[in-house]
Amino acid sequence: MIFDTHMHCDYSCDSEMKFADAIGAAAEQGIGITVTEHWDYDYPTNPEAFIFDIDDYFARLQPLSSDKVLIGIEIGMQTHTAAEDKKVAQAHPFDYV
């Protein structure tokens, strides 16, 4: 199966797409998706723009998860936040990091 592995929805400040719309569009096209919301502890121009409640994220997305809908995260690549970013990735059951 073909997957779109870079999909932002409800939790990324640069997206207005809703989870349900993304899942519906993927189903219509016969592809899978990996939702990869932005996570960046210290984004240079807006430090709080790319932080969200990961527990809420899983609570909302987990019921929609399947072999065609995977839960991911796109972590910022800043060396000074790498240790905290690693903790976030390891503390949650992401399908894709």
N, CA, C and O atoms as a GROMACS GRO file, in nm:
protein
  388
    1MET      N    1   0.083  -0.117   0.000
    1MET     CA    2   0.000   0.000   0.000
    1MET      C    3   0.088   0.124   0.000
    1MET      O    4   0.194   0.126   0.063
    2ILE      N    5   0.045   0.225  -0.069
    2ILE     CA    6   0.113   0.354  -0.072
    2ILE      C    7   0.066   0.436   0.048
    2ILE      O    8  -0.053   0.438   0.079
    3PHE      N    9   0.161   0.504   0.114
    3PHE     CA   10   0.131   0.589   0.229
    3PHE      C   11   0.180   0.731   0.204
    3PHE      O   12   0.287   0.752   0.147
    4ASP      N   13   0.103   0.828   0.248
    4ASP     CA   14   0.151   0.964   0.263
    4ASP      C   15   0.202   0.970   0.406
    4ASP      O   16   0.122   0.965   0.500
    5THR      N   17   0.333   0.981   0.424
    5THR     CA   18   0.392   0.973   0.557
    5THR      C   19   0.424   1.110   0.617
    5THR      O   20   0.499   1.120   0.714
    6HIS      N   21   0.367   1.214   0.560
    6HIS     CA   22   0.390   1.349   0.614
    6HIS      C   23   0.260   1.427   0.605
    6HIS      O   24   0.236   1.499   0.508
    7MET      N   25   0.177   1.412   0.706
    7MET     CA   26   0.043   1.469   0.706
    7MET      C   27   0.021   1.548   0.835
    7MET      O   28   0.031   1.492   0.944
    8HIS      N   29  -0.010   1.677   0.822
    8HIS     CA   30  -0.042   1.759   0.939
    8HIS      C   31  -0.192   1.783   0.943
    8HIS      O   32  -0.256   1.804   0.839
    9CYS      N   33  -0.247   1.781   1.062
    9CYS     CA   34  -0.392   1.802   1.079
    9CYS      C   35  -0.417   1.897   1.195
    9CYS      O   36  -0.358   2.005   1.203
   10ASP      N   37  -0.505   1.857   1.283
   10ASP     CA   38  -0.558   1.942   1.390
   10ASP      C   39  -0.454   2.006   1.483
   10ASP      O   40  -0.479   2.114   1.535
   11TYR      N   41  -0.340   1.944   1.505
   11TYR     CA   42  -0.248   1.989   1.608
   11TYR      C   43  -0.131   2.073   1.556
   11TYR      O   44  -0.056   2.128   1.637
   12SER      N   45  -0.114   2.085   1.428
   12SER     CA   46  -0.006   2.166   1.373
   12SER      C   47  -0.059   2.303   1.333
   12SER      O   48  -0.163   2.314   1.268
   13CYS      N   49   0.013   2.406   1.374
   13CYS     CA   50  -0.034   2.543   1.349
   13CYS      C   51  -0.032   2.579   1.201
   13CYS      O   52  -0.088   2.681   1.162
   14ASP      N   53   0.031   2.498   1.118
   14ASP     CA   54   0.036   2.528   0.975
   14ASP      C   55  -0.064   2.443   0.894
   14ASP      O   56  -0.049   2.428   0.773
   15SER      N   57  -0.164   2.390   0.961
   15SER     CA   58  -0.264   2.309   0.893
   15SER      C   59  -0.404   2.342   0.944
   15SER      O   60  -0.424   2.367   1.063
   16GLU      N   61  -0.498   2.341   0.854
   16GLU     CA   62  -0.639   2.360   0.891
   16GLU      C   63  -0.720   2.232   0.864
   16GLU      O   64  -0.841   2.230   0.887
   17MET      N   65  -0.653   2.127   0.817
   17MET     CA   66  -0.721   2.002   0.786
   17MET      C   67  -0.758   1.928   0.915
   17MET      O   68  -0.681   1.927   1.011
   18LYS      N   69  -0.872   1.868   0.916
   18LYS     CA   70  -0.919   1.788   1.029
   18LYS      C   71  -0.883   1.641   1.005
   18LYS      O   72  -0.874   1.596   0.891
   19PHE      N   73  -0.861   1.566   1.115
   19PHE     CA   74  -0.829   1.424   1.103
   19PHE      C   75  -0.928   1.351   1.014
   19PHE      O   76  -0.889   1.278   0.923
   20ALA      N   77  -1.056   1.370   1.041
   20ALA     CA   78  -1.160   1.298   0.966
   20ALA      C   79  -1.152   1.328   0.817
   20ALA      O   80  -1.173   1.238   0.735
   21ASP      N   81  -1.123   1.453   0.781
   21ASP     CA   82  -1.111   1.488   0.639
   21ASP      C   83  -0.990   1.421   0.575
   21ASP      O   84  -0.998   1.374   0.462
   22ALA      N   85  -0.880   1.418   0.647
   22ALA     CA   86  -0.758   1.353   0.595
   22ALA      C   87  -0.781   1.203   0.575
   22ALA      O   88  -0.742   1.147   0.473
   23ILE      N   89  -0.845   1.141   0.672
   23ILE     CA   90  -0.872   0.997   0.663
   23ILE      C   91  -0.967   0.969   0.547
   23ILE      O   92  -0.947   0.874   0.473
   24GLY      N   93  -1.070   1.051   0.532
   24GLY     CA   94  -1.164   1.034   0.422
   24GLY      C   95  -1.099   1.051   0.286
   24GLY      O   96  -1.124   0.973   0.195
   25ALA      N   97  -1.014   1.154   0.272
   25ALA     CA   98  -0.945   1.178   0.144
   25ALA      C   99  -0.851   1.062   0.111
   25ALA      O  100  -0.842   1.020  -0.004
   26ALA      N  101  -0.782   1.012   0.211
   26ALA     CA  102  -0.692   0.899   0.188
   26ALA      C  103  -0.770   0.775   0.145
   26ALA      O  104  -0.727   0.703   0.054
   27ALA      N  105  -0.882   0.749   0.210
   27ALA     CA  106  -0.964   0.633   0.175
   27ALA      C  107  -1.016   0.645   0.031
   27ALA      O  108  -1.016   0.547  -0.043
   28GLU      N  109  -1.058   0.765  -0.008
   28GLU     CA  110  -1.105   0.786  -0.146
   28GLU      C  111  -0.996   0.757  -0.248
   28GLU      O  112  -1.023   0.709  -0.357
   29GLN      N  113  -0.871   0.787  -0.211
   29GLN     CA  114  -0.758   0.767  -0.302
   29GLN      C  115  -0.695   0.629  -0.287
   29GLN      O  116  -0.604   0.594  -0.362
   30GLY      N  117  -0.742   0.552  -0.191
   30GLY     CA  118  -0.689   0.418  -0.171
   30GLY      C  119  -0.547   0.415  -0.116
   30GLY      O  120  -0.470   0.325  -0.148
   31ILE      N  121  -0.512   0.515  -0.034
   31ILE     CA  122  -0.379   0.519   0.026
   31ILE      C  123  -0.391   0.523   0.178
   31ILE      O  124  -0.498   0.550   0.232
   32GLY      N  125  -0.280   0.496   0.244
   32GLY     CA  126  -0.273   0.511   0.389
   32GLY      C  127  -0.211   0.644   0.423
   32GLY      O  128  -0.151   0.709   0.338
   33ILE      N  129  -0.224   0.685   0.549
   33ILE     CA  130  -0.161   0.809   0.594
   33ILE      C  131  -0.092   0.788   0.728
   33ILE      O  132  -0.130   0.702   0.808
   34THR      N  133   0.009   0.869   0.749
   34THR     CA  134   0.072   0.880   0.880
   34THR      C  135   0.059   1.024   0.921
   34THR      O  136   0.118   1.112   0.858
   35VAL      N  137  -0.017   1.050   1.025
   35VAL     CA  138  -0.034   1.186   1.075
   35VAL      C  139   0.093   1.220   1.154
   35VAL      O  140   0.130   1.148   1.247
   36THR      N  141   0.159   1.328   1.116
   36THR     CA  142   0.286   1.365   1.177
   36THR      C  143   0.281   1.511   1.220
   36THR      O  144   0.335   1.599   1.153
   37GLU      N  145   0.216   1.537   1.330
   37GLU     CA  146   0.204   1.675   1.377
   37GLU      C  147   0.340   1.729   1.420
   37GLU      O  148   0.427   1.654   1.464
   38HIS      N  149   0.357   1.859   1.405
   38HIS     CA  150   0.482   1.926   1.443
   38HIS      C  151   0.502   1.924   1.594
   38HIS      O  152   0.409   1.948   1.671
   39TRP      N  153   0.625   1.896   1.634
   39TRP     CA  154   0.664   1.906   1.774
   39TRP      C  155   0.803   1.971   1.777
   39TRP      O  156   0.899   1.914   1.725
   40ASP      N  157   0.813   2.088   1.836
   40ASP     CA  158   0.941   2.158   1.843
   40ASP      C  159   0.941   2.242   1.970
   40ASP      O  160   0.871   2.344   1.977
   41TYR      N  161   1.020   2.199   2.070
   41TYR     CA  162   1.021   2.266   2.200
   41TYR      C  163   1.058   2.414   2.192
   41TYR      O  164   1.009   2.494   2.272
   42ASP      N  165   1.142   2.450   2.100
   42ASP     CA  166   1.196   2.586   2.100
   42ASP      C  167   1.206   2.639   1.958
   42ASP      O  168   1.315   2.676   1.912
   43TYR      N  169   1.093   2.642   1.887
   43TYR     CA  170   1.094   2.692   1.750
   43TYR      C  171   1.142   2.837   1.751
   43TYR      O  172   1.090   2.918   1.827
   44PRO      N  173   1.242   2.870   1.669
   44PRO     CA  174   1.309   3.001   1.679
   44PRO      C  175   1.218   3.124   1.675
   44PRO      O  176   1.240   3.218   1.751
   45THR      N  177   1.119   3.128   1.589
   45THR     CA  178   1.037   3.248   1.576
   45THR      C  179   0.911   3.248   1.661
   45THR      O  180   0.848   3.352   1.680
   46ASN      N  181   0.874   3.132   1.712
   46ASN     CA  182   0.753   3.123   1.793
   46ASN      C  183   0.764   2.997   1.880
   46ASN      O  184   0.711   2.893   1.842
   47PRO      N  185   0.830   3.005   1.993
   47PRO     CA  186   0.861   2.886   2.073
   47PRO      C  187   0.744   2.799   2.115
   47PRO      O  188   0.763   2.680   2.141
   48GLU      N  189   0.624   2.854   2.122
   48GLU     CA  190   0.509   2.775   2.167
   48GLU      C  191   0.420   2.727   2.053
   48GLU      O  192   0.323   2.656   2.078
   49ALA      N  193   0.452   2.764   1.930
   49ALA     CA  194   0.366   2.732   1.815
   49ALA      C  195   0.360   2.582   1.785
   49ALA      O  196   0.259   2.534   1.734
   50PHE      N  197   0.466   2.510   1.815
   50PHE     CA  198   0.473   2.370   1.775
   50PHE      C  199   0.476   2.274   1.895
   50PHE      O  200   0.541   2.170   1.890
   51ILE      N  201   0.406   2.311   1.999
   51ILE     CA  202   0.391   2.226   2.117
   51ILE      C  203   0.241   2.198   2.132
   51ILE      O  204   0.159   2.288   2.115
   52PHE      N  205   0.206   2.074   2.162
   52PHE     CA  206   0.066   2.039   2.181
   52PHE      C  207   0.054   1.932   2.287
   52PHE      O  208   0.154   1.874   2.331
   53ASP      N  209  -0.067   1.905   2.329
   53ASP     CA  210  -0.095   1.806   2.433
   53ASP      C  211  -0.092   1.667   2.369
   53ASP      O  212  -0.188   1.626   2.303
   54ILE      N  213   0.016   1.596   2.388
   54ILE     CA  214   0.033   1.465   2.323
   54ILE      C  215  -0.068   1.363   2.378
   54ILE      O  216  -0.114   1.278   2.303
   55ASP      N  217  -0.101   1.371   2.504
   55ASP     CA  218  -0.201   1.278   2.560
   55ASP      C  219  -0.336   1.299   2.491
   55ASP      O  220  -0.405   1.202   2.459
   56ASP      N  221  -0.373   1.424   2.470
   56ASP     CA  222  -0.498   1.454   2.399
   56ASP      C  223  -0.491   1.405   2.255
   56ASP      O  224  -0.587   1.351   2.202
   57TYR      N  225  -0.376   1.425   2.193
   57TYR     CA  226  -0.351   1.379   2.055
   57TYR      C  227  -0.379   1.229   2.043
   57TYR      O  228  -0.452   1.186   1.954
   58PHE      N  229  -0.322   1.150   2.134
   58PHE     CA  230  -0.345   1.005   2.129
   58PHE      C  231  -0.490   0.969   2.162
   58PHE      O  232  -0.547   0.878   2.102
   59ALA      N  233  -0.548   1.040   2.258
   59ALA     CA  234  -0.688   1.012   2.295
   59ALA      C  235  -0.780   1.034   2.175
   59ALA      O  236  -0.875   0.957   2.155
   60ARG      N  237  -0.754   1.135   2.097
   60ARG     CA  238  -0.839   1.165   1.981
   60ARG      C  239  -0.806   1.078   1.860
   60ARG      O  240  -0.896   1.037   1.787
   61LEU      N  241  -0.678   1.050   1.839
   61LEU     CA  242  -0.640   0.978   1.716
   61LEU      C  243  -0.638   0.827   1.731
   61LEU      O  244  -0.664   0.756   1.634
   62GLN      N  245  -0.608   0.778   1.850
   62GLN     CA  246  -0.598   0.632   1.870
   62GLN      C  247  -0.723   0.556   1.822
   62GLN      O  248  -0.709   0.452   1.759
   63PRO      N  249  -0.845   0.605   1.850
   63PRO     CA  250  -0.963   0.533   1.801
   63PRO      C  251  -0.972   0.528   1.648
   63PRO      O  252  -1.042   0.442   1.592
   64LEU      N  253  -0.903   0.618   1.580
   64LEU     CA  254  -0.906   0.622   1.433
   64LEU      C  255  -0.789   0.546   1.372
   64LEU      O  256  -0.784   0.526   1.250
   65SER      N  257  -0.697   0.504   1.455
   65SER     CA  258  -0.576   0.436   1.410
   65SER      C  259  -0.609   0.298   1.352
   65SER      O  260  -0.698   0.227   1.401
   66SER      N  261  -0.536   0.260   1.247
   66SER     CA  262  -0.556   0.129   1.184
   66SER      C  263  -0.431   0.097   1.103
   66SER      O  264  -0.330   0.166   1.113
   67ASP      N  265  -0.438  -0.009   1.023
   67ASP     CA  266  -0.324  -0.040   0.937
   67ASP      C  267  -0.311   0.062   0.823
   67ASP      O  268  -0.213   0.060   0.750
   68LYS      N  269  -0.411   0.149   0.808
   68LYS     CA  270  -0.408   0.253   0.704
   68LYS      C  271  -0.396   0.394   0.762
   68LYS      O  272  -0.377   0.490   0.688
   69VAL      N  273  -0.406   0.406   0.894
   69VAL     CA  274  -0.394   0.535   0.961
   69VAL      C  275  -0.295   0.517   1.077
   69VAL      O  276  -0.326   0.453   1.177
   70LEU      N  277  -0.177   0.575   1.062
   70LEU     CA  278  -0.072   0.562   1.162
   70LEU      C  279  -0.053   0.694   1.236
   70LEU      O  280  -0.078   0.802   1.181
   71ILE      N  281  -0.007   0.684   1.360
   71ILE     CA  282   0.014   0.802   1.443
   71ILE      C  283   0.163   0.832   1.449
   71ILE      O  284   0.244   0.747   1.487
   72GLY      N  285   0.198   0.954   1.410
   72GLY     CA  286   0.338   0.993   1.409
   72GLY      C  287   0.358   1.130   1.470
   72GLY      O  288   0.266   1.191   1.524
   73ILE      N  289   0.481   1.176   1.460
   73ILE     CA  290   0.519   1.308   1.508
   73ILE      C  291   0.639   1.353   1.425
   73ILE      O  292   0.726   1.273   1.390
   74GLU      N  293   0.642   1.482   1.394
   74GLU     CA  294   0.757   1.543   1.326
   74GLU      C  295   0.828   1.629   1.429
   74GLU      O  296   0.780   1.735   1.469
   75ILE      N  297   0.945   1.581   1.471
   75ILE     CA  298   1.019   1.648   1.577
   75ILE      C  299   1.120   1.744   1.516
   75ILE      O  300   1.190   1.711   1.420
   76GLY      N  301   1.128   1.866   1.575
   76GLY     CA  302   1.227   1.964   1.532
   76GLY      C  303   1.367   1.909   1.550
   76GLY      O  304   1.391   1.822   1.632
   77MET      N  305   1.459   1.963   1.472
   77MET     CA  306   1.596   1.911   1.475
   77MET      C  307   1.692   2.016   1.531
   77MET      O  308   1.778   2.067   1.459
   78GLN      N  309   1.676   2.046   1.658
   78GLN     CA  310   1.765   2.140   1.723
   78GLN      C  311   1.848   2.065   1.826
   78GLN      O  312   1.794   1.993   1.910
   79THR      N  313   1.977   2.083   1.820
   79THR     CA  314   2.064   2.006   1.909
   79THR      C  315   2.038   2.035   2.056
   79THR      O  316   2.050   1.945   2.139
   80HIS      N  317   2.001   2.158   2.091
   80HIS     CA  318   1.983   2.191   2.233
   80HIS      C  319   1.853   2.134   2.290
   80HIS      O  320   1.833   2.139   2.412
   81THR      N  321   1.764   2.080   2.207
   81THR     CA  322   1.641   2.018   2.258
   81THR      C  323   1.639   1.867   2.233
   81THR      O  324   1.540   1.800   2.262
   82ALA      N  325   1.748   1.814   2.179
   82ALA     CA  326   1.751   1.672   2.139
   82ALA      C  327   1.719   1.576   2.253
   82ALA      O  328   1.646   1.478   2.233
   83ALA      N  329   1.771   1.601   2.371
   83ALA     CA  330   1.746   1.510   2.484
   83ALA      C  331   1.597   1.509   2.521
   83ALA      O  332   1.540   1.402   2.543
   84GLU      N  333   1.535   1.626   2.528
   84GLU     CA  334   1.392   1.632   2.559
   84GLU      C  335   1.308   1.572   2.446
   84GLU      O  336   1.208   1.504   2.472
   85ASP      N  337   1.348   1.596   2.322
   85ASP     CA  338   1.276   1.539   2.208
   85ASP      C  339   1.280   1.387   2.211
   85ASP      O  340   1.181   1.321   2.181
   86LYS      N  341   1.394   1.333   2.246
   86LYS     CA  342   1.408   1.187   2.254
   86LYS      C  343   1.316   1.130   2.362
   86LYS      O  344   1.256   1.024   2.343
   87LYS      N  345   1.306   1.199   2.474
   87LYS     CA  346   1.216   1.155   2.581
   87LYS      C  347   1.071   1.152   2.533
   87LYS      O  348   0.998   1.057   2.562
   88VAL      N  349   1.030   1.255   2.460
   88VAL     CA  350   0.893   1.260   2.407
   88VAL      C  351   0.868   1.141   2.314
   88VAL      O  352   0.767   1.073   2.326
   89ALA      N  353   0.961   1.117   2.224
   89ALA     CA  354   0.944   1.007   2.128
   89ALA      C  355   0.939   0.872   2.196
   89ALA      O  356   0.860   0.786   2.157
   90GLN      N  357   1.021   0.852   2.298
   90GLN     CA  358   1.026   0.724   2.367
   90GLN      C  359   0.911   0.703   2.465
   90GLN      O  360   0.880   0.589   2.500
   91ALA      N  361   0.849   0.811   2.508
   91ALA     CA  362   0.744   0.801   2.610
   91ALA      C  363   0.606   0.775   2.553
   91ALA      O  364   0.510   0.759   2.628
   92HIS      N  365   0.594   0.771   2.420
   92HIS     CA  366   0.463   0.756   2.356
   92HIS      C  367   0.470   0.650   2.247
   92HIS      O  368   0.574   0.633   2.184
   93PRO      N  369   0.362   0.580   2.224
   93PRO     CA  370   0.361   0.469   2.127
   93PRO      C  371   0.339   0.513   1.982
   93PRO      O  372   0.247   0.466   1.915
   94PHE      N  373   0.424   0.604   1.934
   94PHE     CA  374   0.412   0.648   1.795
   94PHE      C  375   0.438   0.532   1.699
   94PHE      O  376   0.519   0.444   1.727
   95ASP      N  377   0.367   0.533   1.587
   95ASP     CA  378   0.395   0.438   1.480
   95ASP      C  379   0.512   0.485   1.396
   95ASP      O  380   0.581   0.405   1.333
   96TYR      N  381   0.534   0.617   1.396
   96TYR     CA  382   0.633   0.677   1.307
   96TYR      C  383   0.688   0.802   1.372
   96TYR      O  384   0.610   0.888   1.413
   97VAL      N  385   0.822   0.814   1.383
   97VAL     CA  386   0.885   0.933   1.439
   97VAL      C  387   0.985   0.983   1.337
   97VAL      O  388   1.052   1.084   1.360
   0.00000   0.00000   0.00000
